[in-house]
């Protein structure tokens, strides 16, 4: 099985020492991307829970920048040491408590050897004590000290206790680190020769609002802090009375409270200035590197960057408080990361995208795009919108985005292919939702797309429904708008869109009680009358007893059209627009319809208090079998008579009021059926099934080495996407194993200068291809043995049949068989 769709923004990314690689926490792994191409190079695999932090071991000489070592922490309770150039795991430290954040101060200082031995390496961890997690009377989040050299926690050293897991921030010199704790900021000083029992000095700075983020100045004792109201506080000369003065500039110490403007109580700082521009909580704060960038004649290290929910970077001049605004990036900012290369930085955005920036111009020159995260919509439209669609032939999945786009994402390559702008609107995250992309549909070959939009009424006026048809661009990159149809079903909303499998024809159904068949203008014209840019026009209109039409589907050959009229299914001839038959009646309105390959069966799903999954036989015009379950998604294979159903477990269904149970987080099940058989041939329990989807996807031979089952290629892979847009692809037809069978992905190389030959091939050239069939000797045909008793008991004992079956076969083999005689 292969997995993808993981978040790129769970933690801040880190640059390698040469700034040619970017290390990103992606679930249980660390993905390594090339900064020149934006493509993934390799992964660090080994953690069994999400990775929370990555720390690259710095180098202090130019010749050692090629070294690629890093430390990682994870919620699995381990700290691991890697060589990410190979990649290879070098060391594991198990503290048996989930780790939310980690810093290693002595990596940032060029330590001196003690008695010919390297200094002991200590890490400071933000952990959770799982043993007292459910005891409300005890605080179970702590800041602990860990001896990485001896792989153990420092006994009895607890730096702080917090109600929530806090992220630890460290200064660029490694001299200070701290955490925000509600309305307080705790800062610790790291001593030069640290040991397990070494005393650690701490100061606490106070504020009137909850703190969200902070950053240390790289060369001076200045700390900038952001709060939930959008204010930024600048504390200068912090710790002048408590900490030692070695290393950083302290300026003049002020003991008189009148000379400490803005400082609350007895806080250890000389001054505190407050700046306020952001309208929401500050999420990103980062000082510029020392002397790296310049604006005019002022060194850029006198500025720091502040980012808020607006998706805006604001450059403040530290001495004067003047600000400069940088262009909107279009999504809330989460992290700002600098590299040792002064011309390269990155910003991580809430839309699961990382932008690589040229400094100091802040120009985006490369983006690493992850899968779009689920977006929220008004509750009244939540159950009426299609969450995503699949291009089964190309292995793509399409998602709606909050900025009125549709993202096409490659399931095989685990990266974005392209985006299609559906509505020409300048969207900002703080804007109210005024337009909804309610439905999406793709033709089976992926060459055509249709979307339905609903403009929300303002104060009860101005609502509008729009149907759009799109055609695929050159080399299947993007879609161009072909036709716009306003109010296709008068003032009624569109419930479903489906494409004909072989022709330029589509059907749209509405809650207003009718459906329409659409065709491209040249579909029913003579060839000599064909238009250069044909549009889509209405070919036929149908209805059934004025009932709302809730679902639609074409058969595999396109000769039959099925339309759900609430609780019944109407069968039509799409060419003549003639009602052929009406079958069945369900307890709730039907929301999903799909033909199973080229078989005679049709599967339907209805949702509500009496949810139902039913299989219908078109030859008998009756139901074959039915289950009372809530189907979240139904997928049918195109070439074989199999279909898969994603069903919610009852205690997780929206129809019940039960809360989530302790079932390992698994709230759904995938059922694989063979057409006509009511018993599923395979089942898999899954997590985050609510809002998930299924699809059979044809194997992409370019991205994979192969998908072989018993010497035969699998007809298709089954793709499951959960409610968080994480996905897995596996072979559903390997029924002999409990786990989904393995599919091997080709190694991806993202470096532009690494696309040549490797290893043996780089020295001796490519090896000649070996033809297995040509060199294979022809096997002799198998003939029955003349002495079967010699082979009855051959083989492993656990593979032998029971003795009751072997006895008769063994005795029969000892008897002499007579030849049959025929009397004339």
N, C-alpha and C positions, 0 to 999 in steps of 0.2 A: 504494500500500500504506500501511497505517497500523500504527504500533507502539505498544505499551503494556506494562504490567506491570513497569516499571523500578523499581529500588530507590530508596527515599526516604532511605535511611540510610547511603549510601556516604560522605558527608561531613556535617559539621555545617551546619545551615541558618543563614540570616542574615536579620534583619529589615531592612526599609527604614527610612529616617530617620523617617518619620511612623508607623511600626509598623503600617501598613495592609496591607503586603504581606510575604510570607515567600518568600525565594528558596531553592530546594532543588535540589541536584545530583541529576539523574536521568539516568544514563547519559551520553551525549554532549551532553545539553542541560541547561539550567537552567530548571526549571519555577517559575513565579511564582504563588503562591496568595494569595487574599484571607484575611486574618485574621478578618474578620467573618463570612464564610460558609464558609470552608474549601474553596472550589472554586477550580479552576485558572483563571487569567486569561489568561496567555500563556506563551510559551516563548522562550528565547534559543537559537537554532540556529546552528551554525557550526563547533563543534569536531568533529573526526573521531575522537576517542577520549574515554573517560570524563573528565568534569570533576572535579577534585579539590578545588578551593577557590573560594569566592566572597567578595569583599571589597567591601562597599558603601562608596562614597566618602562620608564623614561631612560634615555641615554644622554650622556654628558659630553660625548665627543662626536664629531661628524662621521668618523669611520664606523662607529657602532650603531648608526641609525638603521642599518639593515637588520638588526636584531628585532625579533618579533615575539615578545613574551607578554603575557597578560594574566591578571587574576580576575576571577569571576565569583560572584556570590549568587545564591539562589534560595527560593523558598523551600527547597528540599533539605536545607540545613547544612549545606556543604560550601566550602570555599575551594576553588580549583585553580591550579596553575597550568598554563598552556603555552605551547609553542605554536602560535597561530599561522606560521609560515608553512607548516607541514600538512594539516594541523595534527597536533599530538598532545595528549594529556600527560602532564609531567608529575603532578602531585594533587592529592585530595585531602582536605582537612574537614572532618565531620564534627560539627558542634551540636547536632541533633536539635536544633531550634531554627524555625524559619527566619531567614535573613532578609530584611527589607532594604538595607542600605549598608555600604561599606566604604571606608577610606583607609589608606595605608600611608601615613605621613612620611615615613622615612624613605619611601621611594622617591620623594621629591627633593631629597637632600643627598649630597654626595657623601655618604657615610665613610668613616675611616675604620680600618681594621683594628680590633682589640686583641692583643697578644697573637697577632698573625691570623685571626679568624674574622670572618665578616660579621658585622653587627647583627644582633637579633632583630628579626622583622616582626613588628606588631601591627595589627589591624584593629580598627574600632568599628563595631558592628551595631546596627539597630535591629534588635531581634524581638521575637515573641515567645514567651514561655507557654508552650501548648498545654502543659500540665495544669495550669491555673486559668486557662482561657475562659472557662465557663463560670468561674468564681468571680462574681461582680465585686466582692469586697477586696480583691487583690488586684494590684496593677501588674499586668503581665507583659508590658512593652518596656524594654530596657536598652540602654547603651552600654555595651560590654567591651572588654579588651581581650584580644585573642593573640596568642603567641603562634605566629605562622611557622616559625623555624622549628618549634617543638610540637606543633599540631595539637594545641590545647588552649583552653580558655584560661585567662589569668584568674587565679583563685581569689574570690572575695572582692573583685574589682567591679563595681557597678557605678558608672559615671552619672546616670540619670534614669528616672522612671517616668514614663509618659502614658497618657490614656490612649493615644493613637500612635501607630508606627510612623516615626518621623524620618525624613531624609537628611543625611549628614552631608554638610558642605565643608570643603577644605580650602584653605588658601593656596595660591599657586606656589608659595615657598614651602608649604608643608608645616609652617610654624603654628597655625591655628586651625581649629575646626569647630563647628557648632551646629546647633539644631534650633529651629523655631518651635516653641512649645506654648501654644495658645497666644497670650499677649506678652510672652517673654522670649528673649533671645539668649540662649546659653552659649558661651564661647569658652573653649579650653585652649590652653597653651601646651604644646608638646615640647618636652625637654630634649636636649641634644643627645644625651646618653640614656636612653629609655630602658627600663627593665620592668618586670612584672609588678613589683611592689612600689614602683616609683610614684611619688605624689604628683597629682595633676591639678594645676591651679585652674579655677573657673571663675568667670564673672557672669552676671546676669543683667541684661538691659531690658527696661520695661517700656510698654506702649499701652495705649488705651483701646486698641483694636487688635483682633486676631491677625497674626503675621502669616504670610503665605510663602515668601521666598526671600533669600538674601544672598549677598555676594561680598567677598573680600577684595579690597584693593590689592593689586599685585606688589606694590612697593611701599605703601604707607599704611599706618594703622587707621584705616577707614573701612567702615562696613556700611553697605547700602541694604535697606530692608524694605520690602513691599508688604502692604496689608490688604485686607479684604475690601476696603473702600476705594482703592486705587491710589492711595497716598504712598509716597516714597520718602523714607527717612534716611538721613546721612549722619551717622555717628562718627566723629573724628577723635583720634587719639584714644581709642578705647583701651582699657586695661593699663593706663599709665601708672596707676598706683599699685596694681596687683601683679602685673606681668613684668618680666625682665625686659630691658630695652634692646637687647642684642638683635641685630639684623635689620629691623625696620625703623624708618624715620618716625620719631615721636613728636617732634615739635616742642613747644614749651608747655610744661605741665601747669595746669590751673587748679588750684585747690579752693579758691574762693567760689562759692556757689553763684555769686552774682556774675562771675566771669565765665560761667558755663551755660550759655543760653540754650534752651530747649531740652536740657538734660533733666530727667525726672528723679527726684529724691537723691539717693546716694549712689546713683549709677556711676560706674567708673568710665567716664568719657569726658572730653573737654567741651564738646558742643554737639547739638543735634539740630539739623535743619530739615524742614518738611517741604516737599514739593508735591503738587497735586495737579495732574492732568488727566490721567486715565479715569474713565467712567466706571470701570469694573475692577475686580481684584487683579493685582499684578501677578502674572504667572512666570515671568522671565526677568531675571536680572543678571547682567554679566559686565564686568569691567573689561575694557580693551586691554590688550597685551602691552607691555612696556615698550614705548617707542616704536610700535609696529606700524601704526597708521598716523597720518598727519592730515589735518584740515587746515589749509592755508599754512600759517607758521606755528600753529598751536599743535603740540604733540597729541596724538589721538589717545594716549593713555590718560589724558585729563577728561575723558568722556566715558560714560558707560551707557549701555543700551537697556532700555526698559520696554517690555512688551506686555500688552494686555489682551483682553478678549476681542478687541477691535481688529486684531490681525495687523497692528501697526508697530513698527519699530520707531522709537523716539530717541534721538541722540541728545543727551543733556551735557552741557559743559559743567564740569564738576565745580569749578571755582565760582562761576557766576550764576548757575542755574538756568542759563538760556538753553532752549531746546530747538531741535531741528527734526522735522518729520520726514520719514522715508515712505515710499509708496506702499500701499496696502498689498499684502500678499494674498488676501482672500480667505484666510482661515485663521482661527485663533492659534497663537503661538504657544508652544509648550517648553521648548528648550532652545538655547543658543549655545553653540559649541565652537570653540576656537581650536586651531591647530598650531603646530610649531612653524608652519609656513604662514608668514604674516599675510599672504594674499588669499588665504583659503579659510572659510568658516562654513558653518551649516546652521540651519534653523529647522526644527521639527514642528510640524503643524498638526492640528487636531484632526485633519482629514486623512491621517495616516500617510503623510507625505513628508519627505526630507528634501529640502532645497540646499544645494551646494552654492555658496556665494563667493564672488570675487570681491575682495576687500581692497581699498576702503569704499569702492563705489556701490557695494551691496547688490551687484548685478547677479541674477540667477543664471548660472551657466549649465547646470545639470540638476535633474530631479530624480529621486528614487521614490517611485510611487507604489505604495502597498494597496491592498484591496480596500475599497471604500467601506467605512463602518456604517452600520444601520442608522438611518435618519428617522426622526420622529415626524408624525403628521397628525392633524386633528383627529380626535378619537372617532368622530362620525365617519371618517373615510378610511379608518385603519383596516377594516376587514374587506374593503372594496378595492384595494390597490394590489397590483402584482408586485412582489418584492424584487424578483429578478427573473431573467429568462436565460436560456441556454442555446448556444450554437453547437449542436451535437456533432456536426461534421468537422468544425475547426477547433473544438475543445475550448470554447470561450463561454464566459458567463457575463451577463450585463446587469449592472446595478444602477438604481436611481441614486442621485447625489443631491445634496442640499442646495447646490448652486445651479439647479435646473439642467443638469447634464446626465448622460448615461455613460458609465464607465464600462468598457469592454476589457475583461481581464482573462489572461491565458491560464487555464487550469494546469496545463502541462509545464509551462515555463515559470509559473508563479510570479508574474509581473504584468503590469498594465500594457495593453496593446494600443488603445487609443480612447479618446473621449468624444462624445457627440453632444453638442450644445442644442438642447431641445427648445428652450425659450431664450430669446435674446433679452436678458435682463441682467442688470448690474447688481448681483446679489451680494449682500454682506451678512455675516453671521448674526448680527443683531436685528436684521430686518424681520418683519412679520411675514409669515407664509401667505402669499396671495395667489399662487398658482400651484397646482398639484399635477404631477405626471402620474396618473392613476393606473394606466395599463401600458404594457409593452408586449410586442409579439414579433417573432422572427419567422421568416419562411424556412422550410426544412433545409434548404441549401445555403441559408445565410445571406442571400443576395438582396433581400427586401426586409424592411422593418416598418412596423406601424406603432404609433404611440397615441394615447388619448390623454388630453389635458382638461383640467377643470379649473376655471378661474373662479375663485371664491367670491361670493357676493359681499359687498360692503354695505352694511346697514340694510340688508335685505334686497339690495339692488345691484345689478351688474353682473350676475353669474353667467358663465359661458362655458360650453363644452366644445372641444375642438378635436378633430381626428386628423392625424398626419400620416402620410406615407413617405417612406424614405427608400432610396436605392443605394446599393453598395458602391463605394468609390473604387478607384484603380487599385489593384493588388489587395482588395478586401481591406483597405485601410480607411476606415471612417464611412460615414453615410452622408448623402446629400439629400436635401428636401425635394420631394417630387410634387406632392399635392397637399393642400390644406383644405379641409372641409369643416366649415363652421356649423354647429348644431346639426350633426348628421341624423339625429333622432329627435328632432324638435328640441324640447327643453328637458328631455330625459337623459339620464346618465348612461354611459356605455358599460356593460357588464362583462363582455368578453370580446376578444379578437382572435381569429384563427386564419391561417393561410392555407390555400390549396397546395397539395404536395408537389404538383408538376406544372401548374399553370399560374399565370399572373392574375390570381384571383384571391379574394379574401372575404371574410364575413365578419360583421360586427353585430352584436346583439345588445339590446337595451332593456332597462327596467321599465320602459314605457310601453312594452308589449309588442315590439316588432323587431325584426332583424333585416339587415340589408346585405346583399352580395355586391361586392365591388370588384371591378375589373379594370385593367389598364386599357387605355383608349384603343390600342391596336389589337387587343385580344379578339375582338369580334369584327375587325375590318379586314379588307383584302390587303394583300401585301403592298400593292401599288398605292394604297391610301394611307399607309402607315405614317405617323407623325414622327418628327425628329425627336421631340421630347414629350412622349405620351404621358398624360396624366391619368388619374384614377377617376372613374365615374361609376354611378350606381347602375348595376345590371338588373337587380331584382329586389323586391320587397316582400316579406312574408310575416305572418303572425298566426297565433293559435289562441282563439277565444279571448283575445286581449289580455292574456296572462303575461306577466313579466318574463322576459327571456333572460336566463341567468347564466348559461354556459353554452359553448359551441365547440364543435370539432369536426374535421374532415376525416374520412377513412383513408387507409394507406394508399389506395389508388385514386382517391379523389372523386369516386363515383357516388358516394353517399355523404350527406351532410346531416349531422345530428345536432339538434338544438334543444336545450332543456327549457321547458316552459314551467317554471317553478318546480313542481313535484313529478312531472311526467316528461318523457323524452319523445320528441317528434323527429321523424326520419323523413328527409327531403331528398329529391333529385336536384342537385345544384344547377344543372344545365337547364332544365325545364322549369325549375322552381315549382315543383309539384310535391304535395304532401303524400308520402308513400305509406307511412304507418305511424301509430302512436303506441308506445309500449310503457308498461310499468307505472307505478306510483309510489313515491317514497314518502316518509313521514315528515321530512324537512325539505326546503328548497335545495335543489342540486346546484352545487357551486363549481364542480369540476367534471369534465367529460373527456374521455380519451379512448381512441380505438387502439387495440392491442395488435401492433404489427399489421400483418396482412391476414389476420384471422377473422373469424366471424363474431368476435366478442367485443363488447364495449363496456368500459368500466366507468362508474360514476361515484361521486362522493358528495355527501350533503353534510352540512354543519348546523349545529343547534343543540337543543336539549336532547334530541333523539338523533344524534349523528349516525350516519349509515354509510357503509361501503358496499356497493353492489356490482355484480357482474351480470351483464345482459347478453343473451344469445339472439343475434339478429335473424338466424334461420328459424328459430322457434318463437321469436317476438315475446320472450318472457325472461324472467330473471333466472339465472343459473344458481347463484348463491348470494348470500348477503351476510354482512357482519355489522354488529352495532359497535362501531368505534369511530373516533374522530380522526379523519385523515388530514394531515397538514399538507401533504403533497403526494402526487401520483406521477410516476414516470413509466413510460412504455418503450420497450426496445423496438427499433425500426425494422429489424430484419428477422427477429425470432419472436416466438409467442410467449414472452416473459414480460411481466410488469412488476414494479416495486412500489410499495406504499410506505410513506412515513406517517406513523400514527403516534398520537400523544397518549401517554399512559393516563388512566382515568383521574388519578389524584393530581395530575398536572393540567388537566383540561380546563379551559376557561368556563366550561359549563358547571364546574364544581367550585366550592369555596374552600377547598382544602389547601393548606400551605405545603411548601416543599418538604418532602420527607427525606430521611437519611438513607438514600439509595445510591450512594456513590455519585450523586449528581446526575444520574441517568433518568431522563424524563420522557424518553420516546423509544420507539422500536421501528426498525426497518424490516418489512416483510416482503420476501420475494416469492411471487406466485407464477405458476405456469398456467396459461390460459385454459379454462375449463376445470381446473382442479381447485377445490376449496381449501386444501391444506397447503400452507406455505412450504416451499422447498427449502427455505433458509430464513433465518432471523438474526438480526444484530441489534443489540441495545445501544443507544446513543445518548449523548449529552446535548443540552441546549436545543432540543428539537422544536420548541415553540418558535415559529418564524423561520424554520428551516426549509430546505428544498431538496429535490432529487432529480437526477437526469442520467440517462444512458449516453455515454460519450464515446465516439469512435476513437480508437487508439491513434495517436500521432506518432508515426514511425520516425519522424525527424528528431523528436525530443526524447524518444525512448529506444533502448536497445531491443526491446521486445516484451511481449506478454504472452507467455507460452503456457499452455495447460495440456498435459499429456500429449505433447508433440504437436498440438494444434493451437493456432492463434485464437484468442478470445474474441467473440463477435464485438464486444463493447465493454467499457469499464463503467462502473456505477459511481457517480459523483454525489456525495452528500455534503451539503452546506448547512451549517448550523445557524442559529439566530444571531451569532456574533460575526458571521461571514467567514468563519474558519471552515476549511473544507478538507475532504479526504477522497481519494480515488482508489478503487480496489476492484479486483476481479470477482464478481458475485457468483460466477459459475463453478468455482472450485468448492464443491460441497463436502469434500473429504476433510477439510481443515476447519477449525473453529474460528481462527483469525482470518481476516481478509488476506488473500494471496498477494505476494510481493510483485510490484511493478518497478522496473529499474529505470531510473532517469539518467540520461547522459550527463556527464560532468559539464558544468557551464564555466566558461572562462570569460571574465569581464574585462581583463586588462588589455589595452590596445597593443602593448608591447609583449603580450604573452600569448598571442594567437598563433605562434609558430610551432615548431616541433619541440617535444619534451623527451628527456631521458635517453633511451637507446636510440630513438629515431633522430634526435638532434645530433648524435655522433656518427652513427652508421647508416642512417637513412631508414626508409620504411621497409619492413619485411614483405616478401611476396605473399599474395593472398593464397590461402590454403583452401582448396576445394574439397570439402568433406565427401561429397557424393562421388567425385572422380576417384578418390583414393580408397574408398570403402569397398572391401571385398564382398562379393555376393554371398549371402548366407545360404547354407543348405536348407531345404525345406524340412520342417519338423514332421517326423513320422512316428506313429505309435510304437512303443517299445514292445519287443517280443516277450520281455520279462517284466511285466508291470509291477510285480511285487518288490522289485529292486528300487523303484522310485516312489512308491506310495508314501514311505516314511521319510523322504528326503526333504530338507528345508528346516527352517527355524521352528522350534516347538510351539511358539505362540501363534504361528500361522497355520498349524495343522488343524484339520476338522476334528470334531468330537470323536471319541473312540467308538461310539455307537454307529457312526457313519463309516468309519474306517473298517470295522470288522467285516461287514458284508462284502465290501469291495475287496478286502484282502483274501477272504475265503473263496470268493468267486474267481480270483486270479489264479488260485491253485488248482482249480478244476479244469479238466481237459474238455474243451468245447468240441461238440460233434458237428460235422457238416450236415446241413439239411439235405435230405434225400427226397426226391420227387418221384412218385410212382406214376407210371404212364398207364 
